[in-house]
């Protein structure tokens, strides 16, 4: 799974890394990938709104690294 680009996301009030990960990847467990790219916001539990997040775009989301163990 390689990063092939980035998107910009402006957080809405009440969003979290987990909800943003679910919105972009349909998988809240990808939140750690978002946190890695947005280290300055890592201590934020719930966004106030207006925070700009860098969203990595991956060449292949469905990989052994991201699949649940029972789907591998």
N, CA, C and O atoms as CSV, one atom per row, in Angstrom:
chain,resi,resn,atom,element,x,y,z
A,1,UNK,N,N,0.856,-1.175,0.000
A,1,UNK,CA,C,0.000,0.000,0.000
A,1,UNK,C,C,0.897,1.232,0.000
A,1,UNK,O,O,1.607,1.496,0.970
A,2,UNK,N,N,0.858,1.969,-1.082
A,2,UNK,CA,C,1.696,3.154,-1.223
A,2,UNK,C,C,0.845,4.405,-1.385
A,2,UNK,O,O,-0.249,4.364,-1.948
A,3,UNK,N,N,1.365,5.510,-0.883
A,3,UNK,CA,C,0.694,6.804,-1.050
A,3,UNK,C,C,0.954,7.291,-2.468
A,3,UNK,O,O,2.098,7.362,-2.916
A,4,UNK,N,N,-0.134,7.626,-3.170
A,4,UNK,CA,C,-0.015,8.116,-4.546
A,4,UNK,C,C,-0.402,9.585,-4.666
A,4,UNK,O,O,-0.324,10.159,-5.753
A,5,UNK,N,N,-0.810,10.186,-3.581
A,5,UNK,CA,C,-1.192,11.599,-3.593
A,5,UNK,C,C,-1.848,11.970,-2.278
A,5,UNK,O,O,-1.889,11.177,-1.338
A,6,UNK,N,N,-2.359,13.188,-2.231
A,6,UNK,CA,C,-3.001,13.695,-1.024
A,6,UNK,C,C,-4.240,14.502,-1.380
A,6,UNK,O,O,-4.313,15.121,-2.441
A,7,UNK,N,N,-5.207,14.484,-0.480
A,7,UNK,CA,C,-6.375,15.350,-0.564
A,7,UNK,C,C,-6.368,16.234,0.667
A,7,UNK,O,O,-5.726,15.922,1.670
A,8,UNK,N,N,-7.083,17.332,0.581
A,8,UNK,CA,C,-7.239,18.223,1.732
A,8,UNK,C,C,-8.655,18.058,2.269
A,8,UNK,O,O,-9.620,18.002,1.508
A,9,UNK,N,N,-8.761,17.983,3.587
A,9,UNK,CA,C,-10.072,17.876,4.231
A,9,UNK,C,C,-10.156,18.939,5.314
A,9,UNK,O,O,-9.258,19.047,6.149
A,10,UNK,N,N,-11.209,19.713,5.307
A,10,UNK,CA,C,-11.462,20.687,6.364
A,10,UNK,C,C,-12.456,20.041,7.324
A,10,UNK,O,O,-13.598,19.750,6.967
A,11,UNK,N,N,-11.991,19.827,8.548
A,11,UNK,CA,C,-12.811,19.120,9.535
A,11,UNK,C,C,-14.030,19.942,9.937
A,11,UNK,O,O,-13.968,21.164,10.073
A,12,UNK,N,N,-15.117,19.242,10.119
A,12,UNK,CA,C,-16.333,19.849,10.659
A,12,UNK,C,C,-16.338,19.654,12.164
A,12,UNK,O,O,-15.711,18.722,12.670
A,13,UNK,N,N,-17.028,20.510,12.879
A,13,UNK,CA,C,-17.139,20.376,14.326
A,13,UNK,C,C,-17.711,19.001,14.662
A,13,UNK,O,O,-18.713,18.577,14.085
A,14,UNK,N,N,-17.068,18.314,15.596
A,14,UNK,CA,C,-17.543,17.012,16.026
A,14,UNK,C,C,-16.873,15.834,15.334
A,14,UNK,O,O,-17.030,14.696,15.776
A,15,UNK,N,N,-16.136,16.078,14.269
A,15,UNK,CA,C,-15.431,14.990,13.591
A,15,UNK,C,C,-14.213,14.567,14.411
A,15,UNK,O,O,-13.721,15.310,15.260
A,16,UNK,N,N,-13.749,13.369,14.134
A,16,UNK,CA,C,-12.533,12.846,14.760
A,16,UNK,C,C,-11.705,12.177,13.670
A,16,UNK,O,O,-12.161,12.025,12.537
A,17,UNK,N,N,-10.481,11.779,14.023
A,17,UNK,CA,C,-9.673,11.049,13.053
A,17,UNK,C,C,-10.399,9.780,12.598
A,17,UNK,O,O,-10.311,9.386,11.436
A,18,UNK,N,N,-11.116,9.150,13.528
A,18,UNK,CA,C,-11.817,7.909,13.198
A,18,UNK,C,C,-12.970,8.142,12.224
A,18,UNK,O,O,-13.161,7.362,11.291
A,19,UNK,N,N,-13.732,9.201,12.435
A,19,UNK,CA,C,-14.856,9.466,11.524
A,19,UNK,C,C,-14.358,9.900,10.149
A,19,UNK,O,O,-14.964,9.557,9.135
A,20,UNK,N,N,-13.259,10.653,10.107
A,20,UNK,CA,C,-12.694,11.068,8.824
A,20,UNK,C,C,-12.137,9.846,8.085
A,20,UNK,O,O,-12.321,9.712,6.875
A,21,UNK,N,N,-11.455,8.957,8.815
A,21,UNK,CA,C,-10.933,7.733,8.199
A,21,UNK,C,C,-12.074,6.898,7.620
A,21,UNK,O,O,-11.955,6.356,6.522
A,22,UNK,N,N,-13.159,6.797,8.347
A,22,UNK,CA,C,-14.298,6.030,7.849
A,22,UNK,C,C,-14.891,6.683,6.601
A,22,UNK,O,O,-15.277,5.993,5.657
A,23,UNK,N,N,-14.961,8.009,6.599
A,23,UNK,CA,C,-15.525,8.729,5.450
A,23,UNK,C,C,-14.684,8.539,4.185
A,23,UNK,O,O,-15.234,8.399,3.092
A,24,UNK,N,N,-13.362,8.534,4.325
A,24,UNK,CA,C,-12.495,8.436,3.151
A,24,UNK,C,C,-12.146,7.001,2.768
A,24,UNK,O,O,-12.009,6.689,1.585
A,25,UNK,N,N,-12.003,6.134,3.756
A,25,UNK,CA,C,-11.522,4.784,3.488
A,25,UNK,C,C,-12.547,3.689,3.804
A,25,UNK,O,O,-12.299,2.508,3.560
A,26,UNK,N,N,-13.695,4.091,4.347
A,26,UNK,CA,C,-14.704,3.130,4.781
A,26,UNK,C,C,-14.128,2.171,5.825
A,26,UNK,O,O,-14.527,1.010,5.911
A,27,UNK,N,N,-13.181,2.684,6.617
A,27,UNK,CA,C,-12.479,1.871,7.607
A,27,UNK,C,C,-11.905,2.796,8.682
A,27,UNK,O,O,-10.911,3.481,8.446
A,28,UNK,N,N,-12.525,2.815,9.853
A,28,UNK,CA,C,-12.058,3.698,10.924
A,28,UNK,C,C,-10.686,3.308,11.448
A,28,UNK,O,O,-10.025,4.119,12.097
A,29,UNK,N,N,-10.242,2.084,11.182
A,29,UNK,CA,C,-8.924,1.640,11.643
A,29,UNK,C,C,-7.782,2.251,10.835
A,29,UNK,O,O,-6.612,2.036,11.154
A,30,UNK,N,N,-8.110,3.004,9.801
A,30,UNK,CA,C,-7.094,3.741,9.045
A,30,UNK,C,C,-6.779,5.085,9.693
A,30,UNK,O,O,-5.986,5.857,9.154
A,31,UNK,N,N,-7.382,5.372,10.828
A,31,UNK,CA,C,-7.153,6.640,11.525
A,31,UNK,C,C,-5.676,6.848,11.844
A,31,UNK,O,O,-5.197,7.981,11.831
A,32,UNK,N,N,-4.951,5.771,12.131
A,32,UNK,CA,C,-3.523,5.920,12.434
A,32,UNK,C,C,-2.747,6.478,11.248
A,32,UNK,O,O,-1.763,7.195,11.433
A,33,UNK,N,N,-3.179,6.155,10.035
A,33,UNK,CA,C,-2.523,6.706,8.829
A,33,UNK,C,C,-2.759,8.211,8.746
A,33,UNK,O,O,-1.858,8.962,8.372
A,34,UNK,N,N,-3.965,8.651,9.093
A,34,UNK,CA,C,-4.267,10.083,9.097
A,34,UNK,C,C,-3.465,10.800,10.176
A,34,UNK,O,O,-2.947,11.894,9.950
A,35,UNK,N,N,-3.366,10.179,11.349
A,35,UNK,CA,C,-2.611,10.782,12.447
A,35,UNK,C,C,-1.136,10.950,12.079
A,35,UNK,O,O,-0.513,11.955,12.423
A,36,UNK,N,N,-0.596,9.973,11.388
A,36,UNK,CA,C,0.809,10.044,10.968
A,36,UNK,C,C,1.054,11.234,10.042
A,36,UNK,O,O,2.099,11.880,10.123
A,37,UNK,N,N,0.106,11.521,9.174
A,37,UNK,CA,C,0.244,12.627,8.223
A,37,UNK,C,C,-0.136,13.983,8.830
A,37,UNK,O,O,0.149,15.023,8.237
A,38,UNK,N,N,-0.768,13.980,9.991
A,38,UNK,CA,C,-1.247,15.208,10.622
A,38,UNK,C,C,-0.802,15.255,12.084
A,38,UNK,O,O,-1.619,15.428,12.988
A,39,UNK,N,N,0.507,15.097,12.299
A,39,UNK,CA,C,1.055,14.972,13.647
A,39,UNK,C,C,0.732,16.153,14.558
A,39,UNK,O,O,0.623,15.976,15.771
A,40,UNK,N,N,0.580,17.342,14.004
A,40,UNK,CA,C,0.290,18.518,14.836
A,40,UNK,C,C,-1.099,18.461,15.464
A,40,UNK,O,O,-1.384,19.197,16.409
A,41,UNK,N,N,-1.962,17.593,14.947
A,41,UNK,CA,C,-3.336,17.479,15.456
A,41,UNK,C,C,-3.576,16.197,16.251
A,41,UNK,O,O,-4.705,15.934,16.664
A,42,UNK,N,N,-2.540,15.403,16.471
A,42,UNK,CA,C,-2.692,14.091,17.092
A,42,UNK,C,C,-3.367,14.156,18.463
A,42,UNK,O,O,-4.110,13.241,18.819
A,43,UNK,N,N,-3.132,15.183,19.216
A,43,UNK,CA,C,-3.716,15.275,20.559
A,43,UNK,C,C,-5.175,15.723,20.540
A,43,UNK,O,O,-5.811,15.817,21.591
A,44,UNK,N,N,-5.699,15.996,19.365
A,44,UNK,CA,C,-7.089,16.410,19.234
A,44,UNK,C,C,-7.993,15.184,19.225
A,44,UNK,O,O,-7.851,14.300,18.380
A,45,UNK,N,N,-8.918,15.141,20.172
A,45,UNK,CA,C,-9.856,14.009,20.239
A,45,UNK,C,C,-11.027,14.265,19.293
A,45,UNK,O,O,-11.380,13.412,18.479
A,46,UNK,N,N,-11.623,15.448,19.413
A,46,UNK,CA,C,-12.752,15.849,18.569
A,46,UNK,C,C,-12.411,17.217,17.980
A,46,UNK,O,O,-12.058,18.146,18.707
A,47,UNK,N,N,-12.519,17.328,16.678
A,47,UNK,CA,C,-12.194,18.587,16.013
A,47,UNK,C,C,-13.245,19.652,16.302
A,47,UNK,O,O,-14.438,19.359,16.389
A,48,UNK,N,N,-12.782,20.898,16.451
A,48,UNK,CA,C,-13.681,22.034,16.706
A,48,UNK,C,C,-14.325,22.523,15.414
A,48,UNK,O,O,-15.372,23.170,15.429
A,49,UNK,N,N,-13.686,22.205,14.314
A,49,UNK,CA,C,-14.160,22.657,13.003
A,49,UNK,C,C,-13.169,23.627,12.405
A,49,UNK,O,O,-12.697,24.536,13.089
A,50,UNK,N,N,-12.850,23.448,11.147
A,50,UNK,CA,C,-11.927,24.334,10.448
A,50,UNK,C,C,-10.498,23.819,10.367
A,50,UNK,O,O,-9.687,24.384,9.634
A,51,UNK,N,N,-10.169,22.760,11.102
A,51,UNK,CA,C,-8.826,22.203,11.021
A,51,UNK,C,C,-8.619,21.577,9.637
A,51,UNK,O,O,-9.501,20.897,9.112
A,52,UNK,N,N,-7.449,21.816,9.063
A,52,UNK,CA,C,-7.149,21.254,7.749
A,52,UNK,C,C,-6.335,19.974,7.915
A,52,UNK,O,O,-5.278,19.972,8.545
A,53,UNK,N,N,-6.837,18.905,7.349
A,53,UNK,CA,C,-6.162,17.619,7.419
A,53,UNK,C,C,-5.635,17.228,6.048
A,53,UNK,O,O,-6.262,17.480,5.019
A,54,UNK,N,N,-4.483,16.615,6.066
A,54,UNK,CA,C,-3.860,16.071,4.866
A,54,UNK,C,C,-4.277,14.599,4.790
A,54,UNK,O,O,-3.932,13.811,5.671
A,55,UNK,N,N,-5.012,14.230,3.749
A,55,UNK,CA,C,-5.549,12.877,3.604
A,55,UNK,C,C,-4.733,12.127,2.548
A,55,UNK,O,O,-4.795,12.463,1.366
A,56,UNK,N,N,-3.970,11.116,2.968
A,56,UNK,CA,C,-3.214,10.360,1.974
A,56,UNK,C,C,-4.137,9.509,1.093
A,56,UNK,O,O,-5.107,8.917,1.567
A,57,UNK,N,N,-3.808,9.468,-0.186
A,57,UNK,CA,C,-4.532,8.633,-1.147
A,57,UNK,C,C,-3.623,7.442,-1.434
A,57,UNK,O,O,-2.472,7.613,-1.836
A,58,UNK,N,N,-4.146,6.241,-1.226
A,58,UNK,CA,C,-3.362,5.022,-1.394
A,58,UNK,C,C,-3.700,4.325,-2.699
A,58,UNK,O,O,-4.821,4.414,-3.199
A,59,UNK,N,N,-2.713,3.631,-3.240
A,59,UNK,CA,C,-2.926,2.890,-4.486
A,59,UNK,C,C,-3.834,1.690,-4.272
A,59,UNK,O,O,-4.558,1.297,-5.186
A,60,UNK,N,N,-3.810,1.100,-3.076
A,60,UNK,CA,C,-4.623,-0.082,-2.806
A,60,UNK,C,C,-4.964,-0.121,-1.325
A,60,UNK,O,O,-4.096,-0.395,-0.496
A,61,UNK,N,N,-6.209,0.147,-0.987
A,61,UNK,CA,C,-6.638,0.136,0.409
A,61,UNK,C,C,-6.792,-1.292,0.914
A,61,UNK,O,O,-6.437,-1.581,2.057
A,62,UNK,N,N,-7.305,-2.172,0.097
A,62,UNK,CA,C,-7.544,-3.558,0.502
A,62,UNK,C,C,-6.244,-4.343,0.394
A,62,UNK,O,O,-5.931,-4.902,-0.657
A,63,UNK,N,N,-5.489,-4.380,1.489
A,63,UNK,CA,C,-4.254,-5.149,1.528
A,63,UNK,C,C,-4.200,-5.928,2.832
A,63,UNK,O,O,-5.036,-5.726,3.712
A,64,UNK,N,N,-3.239,-6.802,2.961
A,64,UNK,CA,C,-3.117,-7.571,4.198
A,64,UNK,C,C,-2.824,-6.666,5.385
A,64,UNK,O,O,-3.098,-7.038,6.526
A,65,UNK,N,N,-2.277,-5.495,5.137
A,65,UNK,CA,C,-2.005,-4.542,6.213
A,65,UNK,C,C,-3.288,-3.907,6.747
A,65,UNK,O,O,-3.358,-3.564,7.927
A,66,UNK,N,N,-4.290,-3.748,5.905
A,66,UNK,CA,C,-5.508,-3.050,6.313
A,66,UNK,C,C,-6.718,-3.963,6.514
A,66,UNK,O,O,-7.694,-3.558,7.145
A,67,UNK,N,N,-6.670,-5.168,5.995
A,67,UNK,CA,C,-7.811,-6.070,6.145
A,67,UNK,C,C,-7.887,-6.642,7.550
A,67,UNK,O,O,-6.866,-6.882,8.195
A,68,UNK,N,N,-9.097,-6.854,8.008
A,68,UNK,CA,C,-9.302,-7.524,9.284
A,68,UNK,C,C,-8.774,-8.957,9.163
A,68,UNK,O,O,-8.822,-9.542,8.081
A,69,UNK,N,N,-8.275,-9.521,10.259
A,69,UNK,CA,C,-7.668,-10.865,10.188
A,69,UNK,C,C,-8.564,-11.921,9.552
A,69,UNK,O,O,-8.071,-12.789,8.832
A,70,UNK,N,N,-9.864,-11.866,9.803
A,70,UNK,CA,C,-10.755,-12.884,9.244
A,70,UNK,C,C,-11.008,-12.709,7.746
A,70,UNK,O,O,-11.591,-13.585,7.109
A,71,UNK,N,N,-10.565,-11.567,7.177
A,71,UNK,CA,C,-10.735,-11.348,5.748
A,71,UNK,C,C,-9.444,-11.604,4.969
A,71,UNK,O,O,-9.449,-11.550,3.739
A,72,UNK,N,N,-8.348,-11.880,5.658
A,72,UNK,CA,C,-7.066,-12.076,4.990
A,72,UNK,C,C,-6.963,-13.440,4.361
A,72,UNK,O,O,-5.942,-13.765,3.756
